[in-house]
Amino acid sequence: MTDIATGSIADQITRRLTEALSPTRLEVVNESAQHRGHLGDDGTGESHFRVVVESAAFAGLNRVARQRLVNRALADLLAERIHALAIQARAPGE
């Protein structure tokens, strides 16, 4: 992805995870305000996020494999814009 400058980070996370994982549930929570003034706070108000994502793509995968799928979808954002990302990933019915 090369659109890291368009739209809010939360919107980009939502769009990318929707495209990559077709989630049945997706919550993107901006927790940046809780980290204001801490290491990694770049002053934009969009540096720390939590995602809760439920997707059939996670069926049969362990926690690390699930997180890798999320990280792959957000790779350039994680490298350049997101300081911290907490991930809760589960398959439907879990």
Helices and strands as residue ranges (DSSP letters): H 9-21, E 25-30, G 32-35, E 48-54, G 56-58, H 63-73, H 75-80, E 84-90
